[in-house]
């Protein structure tokens, strides 16, 4: 079984999320070089003592001293960003929820789609039992808010702050706050 002691014996961690080899193992694995190679799944993998591991899991072990039974999730959804502050232990369902948007998304919110038939925004959320329809809305902000509310009602703990609905609503509220500040009114005049 791979241990933190063994990993720290073989590698140093660099702030940019790389593991740097401390010892030369072969002509392809020299001391001072970054460890791991990219796979077709978009993750780096590494061989240690006849075992193959995902680099982000080894970095997690290097820092925290254990390999979680659950997944190690890339918070920003960038599989090559293995900085420790971008990695967190997450359940399989949370890890699955923190996935990239479809490339054809027009709403930029998972579960919020444009209905050409009704010229309105549909909001849905996927459950274990199937898809739950949340409603049809004139305003994309309202559709995203319903999606976020459904996520919170389901208790998506630990991954709620990285869902596209959360990020969309945060950006929307920040822009509204900025608009209020640009009017020249003081906070006391606004409230």
C-alpha positions in Angstrom: 0.0 0.0 0.0 1.3 3.5 -1.0 2.0 5.7 2.0 2.7 9.4 2.5 6.2 8.5 3.8 7.0 6.6 0.5 5.6 9.4 -1.7 7.6 12.1 0.2 10.7 9.9 -0.2 10.3 9.9 -3.9 8.8 13.3 -4.7 8.8 17.0 -3.7 5.6 19.0 -4.3 5.9 22.2 -6.2 3.4 25.1 -5.7 2.2 24.8 -9.3 0.8 21.4 -8.6 3.6 19.3 -10.0 5.4 16.4 -8.2 9.1 16.6 -8.8 11.2 13.5 -8.7 13.8 13.3 -6.0 15.5 10.2 -7.4 16.3 8.9 -10.8 14.4 5.7 -11.6 15.3 5.3 -15.3 16.3 7.4 -18.3 12.7 8.5 -18.6 12.3 9.3 -14.9 15.2 11.5 -13.8 15.6 13.4 -10.5 14.5 17.1 -10.8 11.9 16.4 -13.5 8.1 16.5 -13.1 6.5 13.1 -12.6 3.6 11.7 -14.4 2.3 11.5 -18.0 -0.9 12.6 -19.6 -3.6 10.0 -20.3 -6.3 10.0 -22.9 -8.8 10.9 -20.1 -7.0 14.2 -19.5 -5.5 13.3 -16.2 -1.8 12.7 -15.4 -0.9 9.2 -14.2 2.2 8.0 -12.4 3.8 4.7 -11.7 5.1 4.0 -8.2 6.5 0.7 -7.0 4.7 -1.3 -9.7 1.4 0.5 -9.2 -0.3 3.1 -11.4 -2.0 6.1 -9.7 -3.7 9.3 -10.7 -1.3 12.1 -10.0 -3.9 14.3 -8.2 -4.6 11.4 -5.8 -0.9 11.1 -5.0 -0.6 14.8 -4.4 -3.6 14.5 -2.0 -1.7 11.7 -0.2 1.5 13.8 -0.2 -0.3 16.6 1.7 -2.9 14.9 3.9 -1.4 11.5 4.6 -4.1 9.3 3.2 -5.8 8.2 -0.1 -9.5 8.9 0.3 -12.0 6.1 -0.4 -14.0 8.8 -2.2 -12.9 10.8 -5.2 -10.4 13.6 -5.3 -12.2 16.4 -7.2 -10.7 19.2 -9.2 -12.7 22.2 -7.9 -12.1 24.3 -11.0 -12.9 21.4 -13.4 -9.4 21.6 -14.9 -8.0 18.1 -14.7 -4.4 19.3 -15.2 -4.6 21.8 -12.3 -3.2 19.7 -9.5 -2.5 22.5 -7.0 -3.5 21.3 -3.6 -5.9 24.2 -3.1 -7.8 23.0 -6.2 -8.2 19.4 -4.9 -10.8 18.2 -2.4 -12.2 14.9 -1.3 -15.7 14.5 -2.7 -18.3 11.8 -3.0 -18.7 10.2 -6.4 -22.0 12.1 -7.0 -20.5 15.4 -6.0 -17.5 14.8 -8.3 -20.0 14.0 -11.1 -21.9 17.2 -10.5 -18.8 19.2 -10.8 -18.4 18.5 -14.4 -17.8 20.8 -17.4 -20.8 22.4 -19.2 -21.8 21.0 -22.5 -20.1 22.9 -25.3 -23.4 23.7 -26.9 -24.8 25.3 -23.7 -26.4 28.7 -24.3 -27.3 29.3 -20.6 -24.0 28.4 -19.1 -25.9 26.7 -16.3 -26.2 23.0 -16.1 -29.9 22.0 -16.2 -31.1 25.3 -17.7 -31.9 25.1 -21.4 -33.7 27.4 -23.9 -37.0 26.1 -25.2 -37.4 27.1 -28.8 -41.0 25.9 -28.7 -42.1 28.1 -25.8 -39.4 30.9 -26.1 -38.6 30.5 -22.4 -36.0 28.9 -20.2 -36.6 25.4 -18.8 -35.0 24.4 -15.5 -34.3 20.8 -14.5 -32.2 18.8 -12.1 -31.1 15.1 -12.4 -32.0 12.9 -9.5 -31.3 9.2 -8.9 -34.9 8.4 -9.8 -34.8 10.5 -13.0 -35.0 14.2 -14.1 -37.1 16.6 -12.0 -38.7 19.5 -14.0 -38.4 22.7 -12.0 -40.3 25.0 -14.3 -40.3 27.3 -17.3 -39.3 30.9 -17.0 -39.1 34.1 -19.0 -35.9 35.2 -17.2 -32.7 33.1 -17.3 -31.8 34.4 -13.8 -35.0 33.0 -12.4 -34.4 29.6 -14.1 -30.8 29.5 -12.6 -32.1 30.5 -9.2 -34.6 27.6 -9.2 -31.8 25.3 -10.3 -29.6 26.5 -7.4 -32.5 26.2 -4.9 -33.1 22.6 -6.0 -29.4 21.8 -5.6 -29.4 23.3 -2.0 -32.6 21.4 -1.1 -30.9 18.2 -2.2 -28.1 18.9 0.2 -25.3 19.0 -2.3 -22.9 19.6 0.5 -19.2 20.1 -0.3 -19.8 20.8 -4.0 -22.5 23.5 -3.9 -20.0 26.4 -4.4 -18.7 25.0 -7.7 -21.9 24.2 -9.5 -22.6 26.3 -12.6 -25.9 27.5 -11.0 -24.0 28.8 -8.0 -21.3 30.4 -10.0 -23.9 32.0 -12.4 -25.9 33.4 -9.5 -22.8 34.7 -7.7 -21.7 36.5 -10.8 -25.1 37.9 -11.4 -25.4 39.2 -7.8 -21.9 40.7 -7.9 -22.8 42.6 -11.1 -26.0 43.9 -9.5 -23.9 45.0 -6.5 -21.4 46.7 -8.8 -24.3 48.5 -10.7 -25.6 49.8 -7.4 -22.2 51.1 -6.4 -21.7 52.9 -9.7 -24.8 55.1 -9.1 -22.9 57.1 -6.6 -25.3 56.2 -3.7 -23.9 55.3 -0.4 -24.8 52.0 1.2 -27.1 53.8 3.7 -29.0 55.5 0.8 -29.6 52.2 -0.9 -31.0 50.5 2.2 
